[in-house]
């Protein structure tokens, strides 16, 4: 316990700032606030450097992807709005989920093998899974797909162990907190999704309903 406290005290200010920005990103994402992407961009820039320094090469590359997705997500969320101005929430079918799971599995196996064979990467298999799982799930967030929260439960749980094993204490704590926020995010988005589709169904019903004579 004393060792944990000492190592936590020695944590760099940059990692603390990146973790706080990451927390702000997720809290704002739950509320469907466009500013979440600004926090994501800043947090990602810091983590890109931190991960490269400790040998989590795939996590570092992942943050290059996050930088691009922060810009894309901002534009996509601003574009995808309902008539009332709220962010429109989508849902994937089972075929898309099967393809996503297959893609993450294949990418993890290939990427993990390459890291083991050609690099000195730390935690190559877990690093690869968290990376490719995050790629798919971040794409889902940017595309406003409600199921992203369920994917994040799995990916973030794996990330907790990955960062704990590398003694990234603020980041480990951040991802533990993430797990709770992810559950909240799914509940909030699910409620909004049903509200939007109820309103949409009502509008369609009114549009096709026959007029009374007279």
C-alpha positions, 0 to 999 in steps of 0.5 A: 500500500505504501509503495502504491501511494509513493508511486502515485505521488511520483506520477507525472503532472502530464498523466494527471492532466490527460486523465482528467481531460479523458474523464471530462470527455466521457462525462460530456459524451454521456450528455451528448455535448460537442465539447467532449471531442475537444477534451478527447483531442487534448487528452489524446495528444498527451497520452500519445507521448506517454504511451510511446515512452513506456513501450505501449506502442499500440496504445500510442498508435491508437492515440494517433487514430483518436486525434483524427476521430476527435475531429471527425466525431465533432463534425459528425455529431454536429451534422447528425441532429434531429429536428429539435436539435438533439444529437440523433442516436443510431443502433447497429443490427446483429450483422454489424456486431458480428463483423465488428467482433470478427474484425477485432479478434482477427486484428488482435491475433495478427497484431499481437503476433507481430508485436511478440515477433518483432518488438519489445512491446509490453503486454503485446496481446492485451495491448493489441486487444485494447487498441483494436477494440477501442478503434471499433468502439470509438468509431461507434461513438463518432457515428452515434451508435448506442451500442458503443457503451456495451463495447466499452464495458469490455474494452475498458475492463481490459484496459484497467488491467493493462494500465495497472500492469504498467503502473499508470496509476491515474490512468488505471483509476480513470478507467475504473471510474469509466466503467461506472460512467459507461453504465450510466452512459448506456442508460441515458442514451437508451432513454434518449434513443427510445424517446427519439424513435417514439417521436419519429414513429408518432410523426410518421403515423400522423403523416400517413393517417387518413384525413377525416372528410369535411 
